[in-house]
Amino acid sequence: MLKGIIIDNIVSTRKQESLLGSKFMEVEILENGQRTGKYLVAIDSVGAGIGETVLITTGSSARLALRNTATPTDAVIVGIVD
């Protein structure tokens, strides 16, 4: 799992059918509590907002966090850090 800060929303007017209704977020990865300058796009499964610190799962297990496990994804936001 990774920890990151949500930087912005990503708007996609056209996408693969199983991604319809998904909210995409640009996330800056944190390492040792510091910003890294590394970014990724993740599907938001928990309703996180810009500026929040989140937990992200990546790789083949990321799709298991979604209702439709056949959705093509490599990164999903699975938690908001309090």
C-alpha positions, -999 to +999 in steps of 0.1 A: +000+000+000+010+036-006+002+068+012-004+100-008-021+134-009-049+141-034-038+169-057-067+172-082-096+156-099-091+140-133-119+145-158-124+119-185-154+123-208-147+090-226-136+059-209-139+021-209-175+011-201-167-006-167-151+027-156-183+048-161-192+065-128-157+062-114-140+092-099-104+096-109-079+115-087-044+127-092-023+117-061+012+127-050+030+098-033+044+103+002+075+085+015+085+089+051+060+117+054+076+137+027+062+146-008+082+128-035+072+146-067+059+112-080+023+111-091-003+086-101-040+085-111-062+064-089-099+055-088-115+069-056-136+042-039-141+061-006-152+097-015-119+115-007-113+151-016-085+174-027-059+179+000-067+147+020-041+121+028-052+087+015-041+051+013-038+035-021-036-001-032-019-009-065-013-037-088-036-066-096-052-065-061-064-029-067-094-041-088-106-062-058-114-030-040-141-022-066-176-037-070-168-049-105-136-069-101-132-070-139-126-032-140-092-025-156-073-005-129-039-004-113-045+020-084-075+025-061-079+048-031-091+025-003-088+048+028-086+083+041-060+090+068-074+108+099 
